[in-house]
């Protein structure tokens, strides 16, 4: 679950647009343990400018208008907590997602050696078994949170 003292850098995680919206738009309490881990630096959230642009695009379409998203707050959270990767990801292994809009999350996670990719998207979750062969665990936020519990500490990488 947590990096050992000998391991200087926390494990990397990629979170897709829906999970970011759960956190920064909907204030969904189900992702609170994930947010706490990011904010405490126990995991490193990695992203790309294109992912922030996608989120802006989704919000611009009025998808979450009833929640009155605070774009400045969202951008500040990205600036504070997301390690932005400027370079186009070039993973050694390519897993192809049937939804081209979600490919960027998979490519980044593989290229950056992320331990986890969190998503609610069925097309992304369908790649779970194949991603494990590359060391990437794809899961819903709830499944990730369950894996972080003390009873699962030995299997946190799965």
C-alpha positions in Angstrom: 0.0 0.0 0.0 2.5 2.7 1.1 6.0 3.0 -0.2 8.7 1.7 2.1 11.2 4.1 3.6 13.8 2.7 1.1 11.5 3.5 -1.8 11.8 7.3 -2.2 8.9 7.8 -4.6 5.3 6.9 -4.0 3.5 4.7 -6.5 2.0 6.4 -9.5 -1.7 6.5 -10.3 -3.7 7.7 -13.3 -7.3 8.7 -12.7 -9.8 9.2 -15.6 -12.1 12.1 -16.1 -15.1 10.6 -14.4 -13.1 9.9 -11.2 -11.6 13.4 -11.3 -15.2 14.7 -11.6 -16.3 12.5 -8.7 -13.6 14.3 -6.6 -13.5 17.9 -7.9 -17.1 18.4 -9.1 -19.5 16.1 -7.3 -17.5 15.8 -4.0 -18.4 12.1 -4.0 -17.5 10.7 -0.5 -16.8 7.4 -2.1 -13.5 8.8 -3.4 -12.4 10.5 -0.2 -9.8 7.8 0.7 -8.3 8.3 -2.8 -8.2 12.1 -2.4 -6.6 11.7 1.1 -3.9 9.5 -0.4 -3.2 12.0 -3.2 -3.2 15.0 -0.9 -0.9 13.2 1.6 1.6 12.2 -1.1 1.2 8.5 -0.5 0.5 8.1 -4.2 1.5 10.3 -7.1 -1.3 11.3 -9.5 0.1 11.6 -13.0 -1.7 13.3 -15.9 -1.3 15.2 -19.1 -2.5 18.6 -20.2 -4.8 16.9 -22.7 -6.6 15.2 -19.7 -7.3 18.6 -18.1 -8.4 19.9 -21.5 -10.8 16.9 -21.8 -12.2 17.7 -18.4 -12.7 21.4 -19.4 -14.4 20.2 -22.6 -16.8 17.9 -20.6 -17.7 20.7 -18.2 -18.1 23.1 -21.1 -20.8 20.8 -22.5 -22.8 21.4 -19.4 -22.6 17.8 -18.2 -22.2 18.9 -14.6 -23.9 22.3 -14.7 -26.3 21.5 -11.8 -23.2 21.1 -9.6 -21.9 24.5 -10.7 -18.3 23.3 -11.1 -15.6 25.7 -9.9 -13.1 25.6 -12.9 -10.5 27.7 -11.0 -10.6 25.2 -8.1 -10.4 22.3 -10.4 -7.4 23.8 -12.2 -5.8 24.6 -8.9 -6.2 21.0 -7.8 -4.5 19.8 -10.9 -1.7 22.3 -10.4 -1.2 21.3 -6.8 -1.7 17.5 -6.9 -1.1 16.3 -10.5 2.3 15.6 -11.8 1.8 16.8 -15.4 3.6 14.8 -18.1 4.2 17.0 -21.2 5.6 14.3 -23.5 3.3 12.2 -25.5 3.3 8.8 -23.8 5.0 5.9 -25.7 4.3 2.7 -23.7 6.4 -0.3 -24.5 3.3 -2.4 -24.5 0.1 -1.0 -26.1 -3.3 -2.0 -24.9 -6.0 -0.8 -27.2 -9.2 0.5 -25.7 -12.4 0.3 -27.7 -13.2 3.9 -26.7 -10.5 6.1 -28.4 -11.2 8.9 -25.9 -10.0 6.7 -23.0 -6.8 5.5 -24.8 -4.8 8.4 -23.4 -5.3 7.2 -19.8 -4.1 3.7 -20.6 -1.1 4.9 -22.6 0.0 7.3 -19.9 -0.4 4.7 -17.2 1.7 2.2 -19.1 4.3 4.7 -20.2 4.8 6.1 -16.7 4.9 2.7 -15.0 1.8 3.6 -13.0 0.7 1.0 -10.5 -3.0 1.8 -10.9 -5.4 3.3 -13.4 -8.8 4.2 -11.8 -11.9 4.4 -13.9 -15.6 3.7 -14.0 -15.6 3.3 -17.8 -16.5 -0.2 -19.0 -14.2 0.0 -22.0 -11.2 0.8 -19.7 -12.2 -1.8 -17.1 -12.5 -4.4 -19.8 -8.7 -4.3 -20.1 -8.0 -5.2 -16.5 -6.6 -8.7 -17.0 -4.4 -7.8 -19.9 -3.1 -4.7 -18.1 -2.0 -6.8 -15.1 0.6 -8.6 -17.3 2.2 -5.2 -17.7 2.1 -4.4 -14.0 -0.8 -2.1 -14.2 -3.9 -2.6 -12.1 -7.1 -1.1 -13.6 -9.9 -0.8 -11.1 -12.8 1.3 -9.9 -12.0 3.7 -7.1 -14.0 1.5 -4.7 -12.0 -1.6 -5.6 -8.8 0.4 -5.2 -9.9 1.6 -1.7 -10.8 -2.0 -0.7 -7.3 -3.0 -1.7 -5.8 -0.3 0.5 -7.5 -1.7 3.6 -5.2 -3.5 6.1 -6.7 -6.9 5.3 -5.6 -6.5 1.7 -2.2 -4.7 2.3 -0.3 -7.7 1.0 -2.1 -7.5 -2.4 -2.2 -3.7 -2.9 -0.4 -4.0 -6.2 -3.1 -6.2 -7.7 
